[in-house]
Amino acid sequence: MHIEKETEKALLVNHNAVSFWIQRRWLKADGTFTKAGWKAYHIASRNHWEHFSFNAMKEFEYIQETEKAVLLRCAVKLPDGAEESQEFWLPKTMLRNWNFVSDKVKEIEAKFPFHGTYVKWSGRTTK
């Protein structure tokens, strides 16, 4: 295991080719994981997208992750057939909140004030 990045409260560690964030207190003084640290490792070892309450891998492109949020990219379909891409941060505390994700999508659609614009995802909102 080695530390890739540090913040005041957390560490981005890489263990067995899996990078994940843990709280500093989840690492013992001898450099081994506490029970919570091992749990974080096992969760990170699985499919990252299982944390979402919907199939986000088909919906959005994963860009990066910080201690508290995930940066995602979505495709915006314009009425003339063109496509734009937009990125948005999704707090990890909201990964299972369908309404919050839907509100983020509506915010993105509001940036394009053209009738018929929509974000390509299965929970598609309409103006």
VEXDO-678560 format. One record per residue (C-alpha): residue in three letters; x, y, z; chain. Coordinates in steps of 0.2 Angstrom, whole numbers, plus 5000, padded with zeros to 4 digits. Each point is the difference from the previous one (the first is absolute). Example, Ala and Ser with C-alpha at 12.3 -4.5 7.8 and 13.67 -1.06 7.14 Angstrom:
VEXDO-678560
ALA:5062:4978:5039:A
SER:5006:5017:4997:A
***
This chain:
VEXDO-678560
MET:5000:5000:5000:A
HIS:5006:5018:4996:A
ILE:4992:5017:5003:A
GLU:4997:5009:4984:A
LYS:4992:5016:5007:A
GLU:4996:5008:5017:A
THR:4988:5012:5007:A
GLU:4998:5006:5017:A
LYS:4987:4986:5004:A
ALA:5003:4987:4987:A
LEU:5012:4990:4990:A
LEU:4999:4994:4982:A
VAL:5009:4983:5001:A
ASN:5004:4987:4988:A
HIS:4999:4982:5005:A
ASN:5001:4985:4988:A
ALA:4998:5012:4985:A
VAL:4984:5007:5008:A
SER:5000:5019:5004:A
PHE:4987:5005:5013:A
TRP:4998:5014:5013:A
ILE:5000:4996:5019:A
GLN:4999:5011:5015:A
ARG:5017:5002:5009:A
ARG:4993:4991:5015:A
TRP:4997:4984:4990:A
LEU:5019:4998:4999:A
LYS:5009:4993:5015:A
ALA:5017:5007:5006:A
ASP:5009:4984:4992:A
GLY:4992:5004:4983:A
THR:4987:4987:5000:A
PHE:4981:5003:4998:A
THR:4988:5000:5014:A
LYS:4984:4990:4997:A
ALA:4992:5016:4992:A
GLY:5015:5001:4989:A
TRP:4998:4982:4994:A
LYS:4982:5003:4997:A
ALA:5004:5015:4989:A
TYR:5013:4990:4990:A
HIS:4987:4986:4997:A
ILE:4987:5012:4994:A
ALA:5013:5009:4989:A
SER:5005:4983:4993:A
ARG:4983:4996:4993:A
ASN:4992:5009:4986:A
HIS:5001:5019:5004:A
TRP:4983:5003:4992:A
GLU:4991:4988:5012:A
HIS:4999:5015:5012:A
PHE:4987:5008:4989:A
SER:4982:4996:5002:A
PHE:4999:4999:4981:A
ASN:5011:4994:4986:A
ALA:5011:5015:4999:A
MET:5013:4992:4989:A
LYS:4988:5000:4986:A
GLU:4994:5017:5004:A
PHE:5015:5011:5004:A
GLU:5019:4999:4997:A
TYR:5011:4999:5015:A
ILE:5013:5014:5000:A
GLN:5008:5000:5017:A
GLU:4997:4999:5019:A
THR:5005:5010:5015:A
GLU:4998:4996:5018:A
LYS:4982:5007:5000:A
ALA:4993:5000:4982:A
VAL:5000:4991:4983:A
LEU:5002:5010:4984:A
LEU:4989:4994:4986:A
ARG:4998:5005:4982:A
CYS:4983:4998:4991:A
ALA:4995:5003:4982:A
VAL:4988:5014:4996:A
LYS:4990:4997:4984:A
LEU:4995:5017:4991:A
PRO:4985:5002:4989:A
ASP:5011:5002:4984:A
GLY:5007:4982:5003:A
ALA:5016:5006:5007:A
GLU:5007:4994:5017:A
GLU:5009:5009:5013:A
SER:5008:4993:5016:A
GLN:4998:5007:5017:A
GLU:5009:4995:5016:A
PHE:4993:5001:5018:A
TRP:5005:4996:5017:A
LEU:4989:4987:5010:A
PRO:5003:5000:5019:A
LYS:5004:4982:5006:A
THR:4986:5003:5013:A
MET:4988:5002:4986:A
LEU:5005:4985:4989:A
ARG:4983:4991:5005:A
ASN:4989:5015:4999:A
TRP:4991:4999:4983:A
ASN:4991:5017:5003:A
PHE:5017:5008:5002:A
VAL:5007:4993:4984:A
SER:4984:5005:4991:A
ASP:5002:5018:5006:A
LYS:5018:5000:4994:A
VAL:4994:4994:4983:A
LYS:4987:5014:5000:A
GLU:5013:5013:5004:A
ILE:5011:4994:4985:A
GLU:4985:5001:4989:A
ALA:4996:5018:5006:A
LYS:5017:5005:4993:A
PHE:4994:4997:4983:A
PRO:4984:5010:4998:A
PHE:4994:4991:4983:A
HIS:4984:4991:4999:A
GLY:5003:4981:4998:A
THR:5017:5000:5009:A
TYR:5003:4985:5012:A
VAL:5013:4991:5009:A
LYS:5002:4982:4994:A
TRP:4996:4989:5014:A
SER:4986:4988:5005:A
GLY:4992:5011:5013:A
ARG:4998:5013:4986:A
THR:4992:5016:5005:A
THR:4990:5010:4988:A
LYS:4998:5019:4999:A
***
